Amino acid sequence: MLGLSGGGRYSVGWTLGRLSWSLSACILFVFFMVQFVRQQHSLARARATLEERVKERTSDLERTIGQRDLLLREVYHRVKNNLQVMDGLVDMERRRLTDTAARDALGALRSRIFTLGLVHQQLMSSNDMATVQVAPFLEELAGNLELAVATDQGPGRLRVEADAVPVSIDFAIPIGLITTELVSKAMKNAALCDISISFHRSADGHALLEVYNAASGEADDRSSGSAGPLDGTGRRIVEGLVRQLGGQMNVTHDRGTRVAVKVPLR
């Protein structure tokens, strides 16, 4: 309006019109800059509030996870203690018996109970409370089997060679029981130094468990899918566990007896 009513170019009205336009533009620029700064401050406050809530939520989750791990460790600990009580009761009954076959049967039962307890003990010391490292598990299992026959066969050592593979409890228990049955059977006919245990992971996603008895005197006889040197309850246990894992077992006799169990590694 100032420009239109001010007359010609460079007149007072024309000049005032241009000044008013420039002043309005500056005022609008300052207004929008102030709004922008306010918005940035508001976002900063919202971000700080969100980060604080995230920290609080993370702290709550960490406490919850810690309580869960504590409860899981307590459960595993109690299961292990209960299995130890069962082991003690079985040992008391075994010592009371005079029949050799019955004492051997209860001794085998004790080894199976120890295997179950050992899995829960390994889970107690695991970082994620869900997996068991095969190598220390088999080494401790072999140590217990050594002690079980040390008084009868004198000093010796089961040779254990295993890859560092984390496995679940559903995998560790069958593998431990299979190893217990195979090694217990082999130890009846050989010294500890003649028996070896190996567990290796293959490139095709499988694991190979082998128990080799170098002192076996059986004739050369290769068979597949059979429990070979096992019989009775031990054979049924091993065959059932191999089927449970979806694996295959191969028994060969060449300068000893080698039992190889190949299972999918999940």
Buried (B, 14 or more C-beta within 10 A) or exposed (E): EBBEEBEEEEEEBBBBBBEEEEEEEEEEEEEEEEEEEEEEEEEEEEEEEEEEEEEEEEEEEEEEEEEEBEEBBEBBBEBBEEBBEBBEEBBEEBEEEEEEEEBBBBBBBBBBBBBBBBBBBBBBEBEEBEBBBBBBBBBBBBBBBBEBBEEEBEEBEBBBEBBEBBBEBEBBBBBBBBBBBBBBBBBEBBBBBBBBBBBBBEEEEBBBBBBBBBBBEEEEEEEEEBBBBBEEEBBEBBBEBBEEBEBBBBBBBEEBBBBBBBBEBE
